[in-house]
Amino acid sequence: MTTFLPKDVQNDLDAARIAGLKKTSRLRIEAGGGQHRVLRRWATGFAVEAGVVPMLRGLVDLYDGANHLAQCLIIASEEEAGEMRYEFKRATEAHDKAPLDFYRAPDAPIALLGKT
């Protein structure tokens, strides 16, 4: 038994796989004023559709729907099976509030109430 597939069959299989990933993924990146869908993500990088998304480089913002996940510095890794893969040089997690520069005790009062 061989594992060889004709080129047109392989291309159709890759296109079907990418279409399925685009339907299920909520991830997107914003770079250079444009938004692009992320097909899949792993701990050290992500993949986008090759040929549709321009070559990316530098700083991008990673979103899950409307939630800002991280600001990432990326480099192109490889193109394979209709995907362009990018690796993180740095991925800084986004927070919804500024970090504190002092220790806040977990049982500290939120506010002081005056006597009435």
Order of alpha helices (4+ residues) and beta strands (2+ residues): alpha-beta-beta-beta-beta-beta-beta
